[in-house]
Amino acid sequence: MNSGWTISQDKERLREILSQDEFKKIQGDGESLIEKAINYLIEMIAKLFEWTEIPATASSTVSTIVLVIAGLGLIFSIYWQAKRIVWEQKRQRSLFVQGEKIRSYMDYLRDAKQRGQEGDWREGERSLFLALLVYLQMKAWIRIEQWKTNWEYADELQMNQPAVEGLFRRHARTFDQVWYGQAPVNEEQFWERVKELEGMWREEGQHG
């Protein structure tokens, strides 16, 4: 049994844990993002406390501290990167064209149907989602703002009209996948969503 503990040993243990299936490795320049994060965090801690050898009696506690700090640091890094990517996508591909005048939700719905008939599916998804957004604003359940994310709109619905939140999240998820993620449009599901909104608005006596 080893009488001591080293930074390199704990680094290896941490790498083994984070390389399991639940952690997806992102490759780059021959070294994964996870490996870079591990190396940076472990080396930063080692330099901060100038650890070289730690008695075996303290190895369990130190290992736990290192794992917790490294794990939290990695989670924060991934979260921050994801937020940055989302905001960059929003900046580059704003939902509304600069200077675009917001039309009625029925205008957007008609445009969505026309785009679909022409095979312009991506723009059709945009018009369909705008129809839903404008409708929700007309009902005073949300307030459309350029800087808001779809999940901020969902939070507003949760407070003002929770019965509609599920419908909105479904439409928003599909829109994000198509508009930002360049996912192919499922034509059958597109027309199902068109009929869903038409039916909802027809029941309210506002179809026209």
C-alpha positions in Angstrom: 0.0 0.0 0.0 1.3 3.5 -0.9 2.5 5.6 2.0 1.7 8.8 0.3 -0.4 10.6 -2.3 0.6 12.7 -5.3 -1.1 15.2 -7.6 -0.5 13.0 -10.6 -2.3 10.1 -9.0 -5.4 12.2 -8.1 -5.3 13.7 -11.6 -5.5 10.2 -13.1 -8.4 9.2 -10.8 -10.3 12.4 -11.8 -9.7 11.8 -15.5 -11.1 8.2 -15.1 -14.3 9.4 -13.5 -14.9 12.2 -16.0 -14.2 10.0 -19.0 -17.1 7.7 -18.2 -20.0 7.5 -20.7 -22.1 10.2 -19.0 -19.3 12.7 -19.8 -19.1 13.5 -23.5 -15.6 14.3 -24.7 -15.1 17.2 -27.0 -12.0 16.7 -29.1 -9.6 19.5 -30.1 -5.9 19.6 -31.0 -5.2 16.1 -29.8 -6.5 16.8 -26.2 -10.1 16.8 -25.1 -11.7 19.7 -23.4 -12.2 17.6 -20.3 -8.5 16.7 -20.1 -7.6 20.4 -20.5 -10.0 21.3 -17.7 -8.6 18.6 -15.4 -5.0 19.5 -16.1 -5.7 23.2 -15.5 -7.7 22.8 -12.3 -5.4 20.2 -10.7 -2.3 22.2 -11.6 -3.9 25.5 -10.3 -4.7 23.8 -7.0 -1.2 22.4 -6.7 0.4 25.7 -7.4 -1.9 27.5 -5.0 -1.1 25.3 -2.1 2.3 24.1 -3.2 1.5 20.5 -2.6 4.1 17.9 -3.5 3.4 14.9 -1.2 0.5 14.6 1.2 0.3 12.0 4.0 -1.8 9.0 3.4 -4.1 9.8 6.3 -5.1 13.0 4.5 -5.4 11.6 1.0 -9.2 10.8 1.2 -10.1 14.3 2.3 -7.8 16.0 -0.1 -9.0 13.8 -3.0 -12.6 14.7 -2.2 -11.9 18.4 -2.1 -10.0 18.2 -5.4 -12.8 16.3 -7.1 -15.5 18.7 -5.8 -13.6 21.8 -6.9 -12.7 20.3 -10.3 -16.2 19.1 -10.9 -17.8 22.4 -10.0 -15.2 24.3 -12.1 -15.9 22.0 -15.1 -19.7 22.4 -14.7 -19.4 26.1 -14.5 -17.2 26.2 -17.6 -19.5 24.1 -19.7 -22.5 26.2 -18.5 -20.8 29.5 -19.3 -19.7 28.3 -22.8 -23.3 27.1 -23.5 -24.7 30.5 -22.5 -22.2 32.3 -24.7 -23.0 30.1 -27.7 -26.8 30.8 -27.2 -26.3 34.5 -27.0 -24.0 34.5 -30.0 -26.6 32.6 -32.0 -29.2 35.1 -31.0 -27.0 38.0 -32.0 -26.3 36.5 -35.4 -29.8 35.2 -36.1 -32.3 37.4 -34.5 -35.8 36.2 -34.7 -37.0 39.6 -36.0 -35.3 41.2 -39.0 -34.0 44.7 -38.2 -36.8 47.2 -38.6 -39.4 44.5 -39.2 -42.9 45.6 -38.3 -44.8 43.0 -36.2 -47.9 41.9 -37.9 -51.0 40.1 -36.6 -50.7 36.4 -35.5 -53.1 35.5 -38.3 -50.9 37.2 -40.9 -48.0 35.1 -39.7 -50.1 31.9 -39.7 -51.1 32.6 -43.3 -47.5 33.2 -44.2 -46.4 30.0 -42.6 -48.9 28.0 -44.6 -47.8 29.7 -47.8 -44.1 29.1 -47.0 -45.0 25.4 -46.4 -46.8 25.1 -49.7 -43.8 26.6 -51.5 -41.4 24.2 -49.7 -39.7 27.0 -47.8 -39.8 25.0 -44.6 -37.3 27.0 -42.5 -39.0 30.3 -43.0 -42.3 28.5 -42.6 -41.2 27.4 -39.1 -40.2 31.0 -38.3 -43.6 32.4 -39.4 -45.4 29.7 -37.5 -43.5 30.4 -34.3 -44.0 34.2 -34.7 -47.7 33.6 -35.1 -47.7 31.9 -31.7 -45.5 34.5 -30.0 -47.7 37.4 -31.3 -50.8 35.6 -30.2 -49.5 35.2 -26.7 -48.6 38.8 -26.6 -52.0 39.8 -27.8 -53.5 37.9 -24.9 -51.1 39.8 -22.6 -49.5 36.5 -21.4 -46.0 37.5 -22.6 -44.2 40.6 -23.8 -42.1 40.2 -26.9 -38.6 41.7 -26.5 -35.5 41.2 -28.8 -33.3 40.2 -25.9 -35.5 37.5 -24.4 -34.9 33.8 -24.8 -37.7 31.3 -25.5 -37.3 29.9 -22.0 -37.8 33.4 -20.5 -41.1 33.5 -22.4 -41.9 30.1 -21.0 -41.3 31.5 -17.5 -43.7 34.3 -18.2 -46.4 31.8 -19.3 -45.8 29.8 -16.2 -46.8 32.8 -14.1 -49.6 34.2 -16.4 -51.1 31.2 -18.2 -49.5 27.9 -17.2 -52.1 25.9 -19.2 -50.4 27.1 -22.4 -46.8 26.6 -21.3 -46.5 23.0 -22.5 -47.8 24.0 -26.0 -45.3 26.8 -26.2 -42.4 24.7 -25.1 -43.1 22.1 -27.8 -43.3 24.8 -30.5 -40.2 26.6 -29.2 -38.2 23.4 -29.0 -38.9 22.6 -32.7 -38.3 26.2 -33.8 -34.9 26.2 -32.0 -33.8 23.0 -33.6 -34.8 24.2 -37.1 -33.8 27.9 -36.9 -30.7 27.7 -34.8 -29.7 24.1 -35.1 -30.3 23.7 -38.9 -32.3 20.5 -38.2 -34.5 19.3 -41.1 -38.2 20.1 -40.9 -40.6 17.2 -40.5 -43.3 18.2 -43.0 -46.0 16.1 -41.4 -45.4 17.6 -38.0 -45.2 21.1 -39.4 -48.8 20.8 -40.8 -50.0 19.2 -37.5 -48.7 22.3 -35.6 -50.4 24.6 -38.2 -53.7 22.8 -37.6 -53.2 22.8 -33.8 -52.9 26.6 -33.8 -55.8 27.1 -36.3 -58.0 24.8 -34.2 -57.2 26.7 -31.0 -57.9 30.1 -32.5 -61.0 28.9 -34.3 -62.4 27.7 -31.0 -62.0 31.1 -29.5 -64.0 32.6 -32.4 -60.9 34.6 -33.5 -60.3 32.9 -36.8 -60.5 35.4 -39.7 
